[in-house]
Amino acid sequence: MRVFVAGATGRVAEQLIKQLIERGHTVRAGARKTDKVIQLVGVEPVEMDLHSTPEELASIIQGSDVVYFTAGSRGKDLLQTDAFGAVKLMQAAEMTGVSRFIMLSSIFATEPEKWLDPHLAKITDYNIAKFFSDQWLMNQTRLDYTIVQPGNLVEATSGSGKIAVGVSHSQPNSIPNVAQVLAEVLAFPNTVGKIIQMSDGETPIREALENL
């Protein structure tokens, strides 16, 4: 597939791009600083600013088969980037006829009653931004979405390839495992219209996705 990744210089995005290339996809990697995009055969860096209009974003993602939103401001620009930037990219996808949209979100972002979890108490503003964008994706678009909601991200050189889904509280997630889940959902039509609340675990990723 022709895949567009928004926020391509992020920690998860870089691992995701590697996973997508390994699976034979081509990637257009959207970022403000294209010189920071990982250099691999099959990856085309594309200048992208989420402060742009939906029309401007549409011209950038035109021709893609699927769009990933993995961008994040790390708390510096939550409204413009994490919330409204995501919404504008959804609008751009609908303008250009890109139906498949995969969102990297945050565990329980759609369930405010769980934000008192001690692991989430410090990121309430981030979860509010993700609540807004996730709800818009589910209720204000006709996109074939999948929302991946991991708990706290952990740096790792490689992932275990095993996860838990439907978790009851925030637990650690190695970045390679999250990236693999994001890449693998393309092969599983049953993930359309689903929220995947995940952590590292004991079930092989493909098996976990197959049984959603």
N, C-alpha and C positions, 0 to 999 in steps of 0.2 A: 504494500500500500504506500501511497504518498502521504506522509505524516507531517503535520505541523506541530511543533512543540513551542509553546509560549513560555517564556521564562527559562530559556535554554541553558543559562549559565549557572543555575541553581544546583545544589548538591544532589537532589533527587533527579533532576532533569539530566544531568550529565550521565548518571548511571542508566537512566531510562534510554537515552539516545544510544548508548552502547548496546543495550538489550535489543532495541529495535533494529539496529544495523545487523546484529547477529542473526536476526530472524528474516533478513532479506528485504526489509522495508527501506525506503529512502526517506530522509528527514530534512525538512526545512526548519532551521533552528532560529526562532525569533528571540532577539535580545537587543537591549540598548547598546551594549558593548560587544559588537560582533567579533572583535579580536580575542575575546575571552571564551568563545565557543569552542568546544572540543573539536580537534581536527581529525576527521576520519573520512575514508572514502564513502561516499553516499550521503554526506552531511553538507548542506548548503547553509551557511550563516546568512540571516536576513535581519536587517535593522528593523526593530519594532519598538514602539513606545506605547504603553497602555493608557497614556494620557490622550492618545489620538482619538478621532471620531470612529464610530462603527464603520462608516464608509471607507475611511482610510485603512482600517484593519481588514476590511473585506478585500481590498485590493491586494493585500499581502498574503492572505490565506487562500485566495482563488486557486482552484485546481487541486486542492487537498482532498483526500478521502476521509481523513479523521483529524480532529484537533484535540490536542492536550493542553489543559491549563495547569501549569506547574509553577507559575510565577508567584513571588511573595516578596513583600517589602521588608520583612523582618521587623515589623512594627513601625516603620518610618513613614509609610504612606498607605495606611490600611484602607481608607475610603477610596482613594483614586486608583490604587493598584489591586489590592486583594478583593475588594468588593465590586466597585463600579467597573474596573478594568476587566474583570471576569464577565460581567454582564455585557459589556460592549463587544467582547469577543464572541459571546453567544449570539448576539444580534448579527455580528458579521458572518458567523457560520450560517445562520438562517438566510441571510441575504444572498449568499453564494451557493446555497444548496448543499452545504456540508452537513450531513445529518448526524454523524457520529461524533460525540463530544465527551471527553473523559476528563474529569475534574479531580485534581489532588486537593483534598480538603484536610480536615482535622477531626480527630475522634470526637463523636457526639456533638459536632457543630450544629446539627439539626435538632438537638435535644437539650435546650437550655437548663432543664431541671437537673441535668447531670454535671453542670459546670462547677459544682462545688467539690468535685473530685480534687483532692490535694494536688494532683499532677497538672490540673488545668487551671487552678486558681490564678496563676500569674499571666495567663494568656486570654483572659476574658474578652478584651477588645478584639483580639485576633479572631476568636470564635464568633463574636458578633458579626464581623465582616464576612466570615465564611458562612454563617447562618443566612445572611442576606443573599450571597451569591448561590449557595446550594438551593435555597428555596426558589430563587428565580429560575434556576435551571430546571427544577422539577415541575414548577407550577406555571411559569410564564413562557415556556418554550415548547416546541414540538420536537426537540432534539432527542436522538437516541443516546441517552446519557448513561454513564456509569460514574458514581462518586466513590472515590477511595478515601476512607477516613482512618489513617493510622494514628496511633498514640505517639509519644515522644520519640523523635528520631535519634538514632545512635550511629555514629560513624563506624564503618567496618570496611575492611579490604574486600571481603566477600560475604555473601549471605548464606544462610543455612538452606535456603530453598524450602523452608517449612514455616507455616504460619498457623494462626488461629483466627477464625472469623466469628462474628457475632459476640464479641467480647463484652463483658459486663463492666469493666473499668479500664482506665488508661494503663497500658503496659508498653514496654520498650519495643521499638521496631528498627531493625537494622536497615539502613538506607538501601543497600542492594536488594533486600527482600521487598521493600516497597516498590522499587523500580521494576522488579520482576513481575509483581502483581499488575502494575500499570501496563506493562508490555503484553502480558499474557491475556488480559481481558479481551484483546482484539480477536482472539481465537475462540471466544466463548460467547455466542449470541445470547445465552441465558443471563449474562451480566447486564444487559440493557435494561434500564429502568431500576437498577439496584444501587443501594448504598452498601459498600463493603467496609464494615467496621473491623479492623484487623490489629493483630499484634504478631510478634514472633511466636511460634508454637511448634507443634509436632506433626502437622498434616502437610504433605507435599502441596505446593502451590496449585498445580494443575488439578489435583484431586479436590482441594478446597473450593476452587472456582467451579468445577464441574458439578459440585453438590450444593451450590447456592440455591 
